[in-house]
Amino acid sequence: MNKSQVDHVVVPGTFDPVTLGHMDVILRARRLFPRVTVAVAASVGKRGSGPTFSLDQRTQMIRETLVAEGCEDVAVEPFSGLLVEFCRVHGAGGVVKGLRAMTDFEYEMQQADLNSHLAPELESIFVMSSPEYGYVSSSIVREISSMGCDVSSLVPPNVNRRLMERFGSPS
């Protein structure tokens, strides 16, 4: 069996909000593949009371961050439904996910197995977290920010501003 090279990948997530850890994975995918699309999930069925930021806000924050990084060539698209369908519609041959810990691996492996069952042509590519971002997650950022603490070292500047507008300035 001869598989063709993957030239377009999707980096999916809810990005509520996008963190420097997310950006690390997106920028690394950009270095590895000619074409990258960030797929911002509507996050239907997420635990809790729903996302902190709307789908439009999350999509806009990622676009702003990518422009600030000089990465206008990375597409950002909102989506709902199955990731494999999004990949088919956009012509992507792979999904890039970041892994921070074993718990990430177990969850992402289940997702990769399911995606493989639904779309055998879709490759799953895992990128290990950079050590400086291994502890960073959107939920940690939201929790710390909601308590009025500074998260500027964990998120891009535009996201930090939005968090301060939402939760107030750090004490």
N, C-alpha and C positions, 0 to 999 in steps of 0.2 A: 504494500500500500504506500503510495507516494503522496504525502500531504504537501500542499503548497504553503509557502511562507506566509505568516500572519503579518499583514501590513497595516491593519486598522484594529485598534483595541478600544474597549470601553472600560472606564474606571467608574463603577457604580457606587452609590451610597445615598444616604439621606442628607448628609452634610449639614446637620442641625446643631451648631454651625460648622462650617468648614474650619479645620484646624491646620496648624503647621505640619502636623503628621499627615493629614490628607494631602496637603500641597506637596510634601516630600514624595509621596507615592505618585501623584499626577506628574510631577516634573521628571521623576525617574522613568515613568512610562514614556514620556515624551522623548527622552534621550534614547530609549530602546526601540521605539516603533515610529514609522513615518507619519502615522495618523492616529490621533487620540481624541476620543469623545468622552467627556464627563457626563454621566447619566445621573441626574438628580431625581431620586425616587420620591414619589408623593408621600411615602411612609404610611400607607394605609395599614392598619392593624398593629402599629407600633404600640408598645406598652405606655401607660401613662395617659395624660390628657391630650396627647397630640403634640405635634412639633411646636417648638418655640417660635420659629420663623415660618412664614408661608412658603409654599413651593416657589413662588415668584421671587420672594426675598432671598431664599437660599441660592437660587439660580443666579440672581443678580450679584450676590456677594462673591460667588466663585468667578463669574465673568470679570468683575472689578479686580479681583485679586490676580487673575491671569494677565489682564492688561497691565497691571502694575509690575508684573514679573517679566513683561515683554513676550508673553506667550499667547498672542492673539490667534495663533494657528490652532490652538486647542479648542475644539467645539464644546459647548455646554448646552445640554438639552434636558428639559424636564421630562419625566415619564411616569406612567402608572401602568400596572399590569406586569406581565412576565418579562424578566430581563432578557431571556432568550429571544422573545419576539422583538424587543427593542433592537437587539443585536442584528437580527435578520433584516429588519426594516432599514437599518443604517449601514448594512453591509460589513459589519465587524466580524472578525474571525477569532477574537479572543477577548477575555475578561481579565483585567488586572485587579488584584485585591492585595491590600497590605495586611501583613500579619504581625501582631505585637507579642502574643503569648500563646501558650498551648490552647487556651480556651478559644481564641480566635481561630486557631488551626482546626479544631474539632468542628466548630460551626461552619467555617468556610469550606471544609472538606465535604460536609454534607451537602452544602449548596452546590459545590462543583460536581458532585456525583449526580445530583438531581438535574443540573443543567446538561451534563453529559448524556443522561437518559433522554431528556427532551430535545437536545440539539447536539448530536454526536460530532458534528462538524466544528463546534465551538470549543476552543482551547481555554483552559483555566490557567492563569499565570499568577503565581504568588510572589510578592516582593516582601522581604523581611523589613521590618521597621528599622529605621536608623536609630541607633541607641539614644540619641537625644530626644526622640519622640515616642519611645516605647511605652511610656506611661500616659500619654495624652489621648483623651477621647472626648467626643462631643459632650457626653453626659457629664464628665468631670468638669469640663469648661462651663457648662450651663450651671452646674451646682455651685461651683466656686464663684462665678459671676453673680449668681442670684443672691449670694451672701455679701455682695458688695466688695469682693476682693479683686485684685488686679490679675487679669489673665493675658496681659499684653505680650507675655513671652510664649504664649501657647497658640495664639491666633494671629492672622494677618491684621494690619492696622485698621483697615476698613471694617473688619468683623468686630474688632475691639470697640470701635466707635458705636456700632449697632448694638452691641451687648450693653455698653454704658447707657445708651438711650433707653434700652429695654429695662435694665435692672438698676440703673443709677451708677454714679461714679464710684470708683474704689475708695475705700476709707483710708 
